[in-house]
Amino acid sequence: MAKSKTDEISVEEKLRALFELQQTDSKIDKIRTVRGELPLEVRDLEDLVAGLETRINNFNEEIKNLEEGIVEKKNVMKDAQAAIKKYEAQQGKVRNNREYDSITKEIEFQNLEIQLAEKRIKEFKANIAAKKEVMASAEAELTDRQKDLKIKKKELEEIVSETEKEEQALLKKSAASEAVIEERLLNAYKRIRANVMNGLGVVTVERDACGGCFNKIPPQRQLDIQTHKKVIVCEHCGRILVDAEILTGKAAKA
């Protein structure tokens, strides 16, 4: 089986690449920390603005439907009034009491239609007034949130423009370091980074202790770390341990 590119690289070179990757990723973390919660705040404000716009559009549609309902009920009233005039004209031409009573009932029915239409119109108008009041509040909130969003976007754009070039260069450097690290080791590094608060997956030995959790490291283990011949992790926190001299290429003799 042919060896992969990463198999041909020595453990020392892999450790050096890991440590360089950590330093690069830490710089990227710092840049993103400077941005803070701004991207999330912008996203939340965008969602809020979109929600308010949808709510206002729904109110407008509901008000439009209510106004159409008012027009419809006014037409019902107009038709009923016309029918009443017609029936009243017929009352003078009836031939018996039965016809008169029948027409009278029709007139009463049309009057009830008018009363019901008037009631519905009153309800529709009250509903419109209530919706317009709530909508006015939503529109005022929308205006405020749009102003906030504009300010936050400007802040974010300024920060991004200041750091984007540096971040892109660091991301390129990070990718170059990843390319020479075997997948298993790279995945372990990323997993450690994801599970620790400070994002440090690779740390140096500082004052005879792990630079991540600060637990003491036995002298023999420190010597093993200094030889750069195998990957050693902290027994307490699981971080990958390297010698501070790893970037200079100096290794202690076994």
C-alpha positions in Angstrom: 0.0 0.0 0.0 1.4 3.4 -0.9 2.2 5.7 1.9 0.2 8.9 2.3 1.9 12.3 2.4 1.4 12.6 6.1 2.9 9.1 6.8 6.2 10.4 5.3 6.4 13.2 7.8 8.2 12.7 11.1 6.5 12.9 14.5 8.5 16.0 15.2 7.3 17.7 12.1 3.7 16.7 12.9 4.1 18.1 16.4 5.6 21.3 15.0 2.7 21.6 12.5 0.2 21.0 15.4 1.7 23.7 17.6 1.8 26.1 14.6 -1.8 25.2 13.9 -2.7 25.9 17.5 -1.0 29.3 17.5 -2.7 30.2 14.2 -6.1 29.1 15.4 -5.7 31.0 18.7 -5.1 34.2 16.7 -8.2 33.5 14.7 -10.1 32.9 17.9 -8.8 36.2 19.2 -10.1 38.1 16.1 -13.5 36.4 16.4 -13.6 37.3 20.1 -13.1 40.9 19.2 -16.3 40.7 17.1 -17.9 39.3 20.2 -21.6 38.7 20.0 -22.1 41.1 17.2 -22.8 38.5 14.4 -25.4 36.8 16.7 -26.9 40.2 17.6 -27.2 41.1 13.9 -28.8 37.7 13.1 -31.3 38.0 16.0 -32.2 41.6 14.9 -32.6 40.4 11.3 -35.0 37.7 12.4 -36.9 40.1 14.6 -37.2 42.7 11.8 -38.4 39.9 9.4 -40.9 38.7 12.0 -42.3 42.2 12.6 -42.6 42.8 8.8 -44.5 39.6 8.4 -46.8 40.5 11.3 -47.5 44.0 9.9 -48.2 42.4 6.5 -50.6 40.0 8.1 -52.4 42.9 9.9 -52.7 44.8 6.6 -54.2 41.7 4.9 -56.6 41.2 7.8 -57.6 44.8 7.7 -58.1 44.7 4.0 -60.4 41.6 4.4 -62.4 43.4 7.1 -62.8 46.5 4.9 -64.0 44.3 2.1 -66.4 42.7 4.6 -67.8 46.2 5.4 -68.3 46.9 1.7 -70.1 43.6 1.3 -72.4 44.3 4.3 -73.2 47.8 3.0 -74.2 46.2 -0.3 -76.4 43.8 1.6 -78.0 46.8 3.4 -78.5 48.6 0.0 -80.1 45.5 -1.5 -82.3 45.0 1.5 -83.5 48.7 1.5 -84.3 48.4 -2.2 -86.3 45.2 -1.5 -88.2 46.9 1.3 -89.2 49.7 -1.1 -90.4 47.2 -3.6 -92.4 45.2 -1.0 -93.9 48.4 0.4 -95.0 49.3 -3.1 -96.6 45.9 -3.4 -98.5 46.2 -0.1 -100.8 48.8 -1.7 -101.8 46.3 -4.4 -102.5 43.2 -2.4 -105.8 41.4 -2.9 -106.1 39.7 0.5 -104.7 39.5 4.1 -102.6 36.5 3.3 -100.6 38.4 0.6 -100.3 41.3 2.9 -98.9 39.2 5.8 -96.5 37.5 3.4 -95.1 40.8 2.2 -95.0 42.2 5.7 -92.8 39.2 6.7 -90.5 39.8 3.8 -90.1 43.5 4.9 -89.4 42.3 8.5 -86.8 39.8 7.2 -85.1 42.6 5.1 -85.0 44.9 8.2 -83.4 42.0 10.2 -80.8 41.7 7.4 -80.1 45.4 7.7 -79.8 45.2 11.5 -77.5 42.2 11.2 -75.4 43.9 8.6 -75.1 47.0 10.7 -74.0 44.9 13.7 -71.4 43.1 11.6 -70.1 46.5 10.2 -69.8 47.8 13.8 -67.9 44.7 14.8 -65.6 44.9 11.7 -64.9 48.6 12.4 -64.0 47.8 16.1 -61.8 45.0 14.9 -60.0 47.2 12.4 -59.5 49.9 15.0 -58.0 47.3 17.4 -55.7 45.9 14.7 -54.5 49.3 13.6 -53.6 50.1 17.2 -51.6 47.0 17.6 -50.1 47.4 14.1 -49.0 51.0 15.0 -47.1 49.6 18.0 -45.5 46.9 15.8 -44.6 49.6 13.2 -43.0 51.7 15.9 -41.0 48.7 17.2 -40.0 47.8 13.6 -38.6 51.3 13.1 -36.6 51.1 16.3 -35.3 47.6 15.5 -34.3 48.7 11.9 -32.3 51.5 13.4 -30.6 49.1 15.8 -29.9 46.7 13.0 -28.3 49.4 10.9 -26.1 50.5 13.8 -25.1 46.9 14.6 -24.4 46.0 10.9 -22.2 49.1 10.6 -20.2 48.1 13.7 -19.8 44.6 12.4 -18.8 45.7 9.0 -16.1 48.1 10.5 -14.7 45.3 12.7 -14.8 42.8 9.8 -13.1 45.2 7.4 -10.3 45.8 9.9 -9.7 42.1 10.5 -10.9 40.3 7.4 -7.5 40.4 5.5 -5.6 39.1 8.6 -8.2 36.4 9.3 -8.1 35.2 5.6 -4.3 35.0 5.8 -4.5 33.0 9.1 -7.2 30.7 7.7 -4.9 29.9 4.8 -2.0 29.3 7.1 -4.2 27.1 9.3 -5.2 25.0 6.3 -1.6 24.6 5.3 -0.7 23.3 8.8 -3.7 20.9 8.7 -2.5 19.4 5.4 0.6 17.9 7.0 -1.2 16.4 10.0 -2.7 12.9 9.8 -6.5 12.9 10.0 -6.6 10.9 13.3 -4.4 13.4 15.0 -6.1 16.4 13.5 -9.5 15.1 14.6 -8.2 14.6 18.1 -6.9 18.2 18.2 -10.2 19.6 16.9 -12.2 17.5 19.4 -10.0 18.8 22.3 -10.4 22.4 21.1 -14.1 22.0 21.0 -14.3 20.7 24.5 -12.2 23.3 26.3 -13.1 26.9 27.2 -9.9 28.5 25.9 -9.7 26.5 22.6 -6.2 25.2 23.5 -5.8 21.7 22.1 -2.0 21.8 22.1 0.0 23.4 25.0 3.6 23.7 26.1 5.0 22.5 29.4 5.3 25.6 31.7 7.1 25.4 35.0 7.0 21.6 35.0 3.2 21.7 34.5 0.6 21.3 31.7 0.0 24.7 30.1 -3.7 23.9 29.8 -4.8 22.5 33.2 -1.6 23.4 35.2 -1.2 19.9 36.7 2.4 18.8 37.3 4.1 16.6 34.7 6.6 13.9 35.9 10.3 14.6 35.0 10.5 11.5 32.8 7.4 12.4 30.9 8.9 15.9 30.3 12.0 14.3 28.8 9.8 12.2 26.5 8.1 15.4 25.4 11.4 17.2 24.7 12.6 14.4 22.4 9.7 15.2 19.9 9.5 11.4 19.0 5.9 10.7 20.0 2.7 12.4 20.6 2.1 12.7 24.4 -1.1 14.0 26.0 -1.8 15.3 29.4 -3.0 12.6 31.8 -5.4 15.1 33.4 -7.0 17.2 30.6 -6.1 15.2 27.5 -4.4 18.2 25.7 -1.5 17.4 23.4 1.8 18.4 25.1 4.8 19.9 23.2 8.1 21.3 24.2 8.4 25.1 23.9 11.5 24.6 21.7 9.6 22.6 19.1 9.4 25.5 16.7 13.2 26.0 16.8 13.7 22.4 15.7 15.8 21.7 18.8 15.1 18.3 20.5 16.6 16.9 23.6 18.7 13.7 23.0 17.0 10.5 24.0 
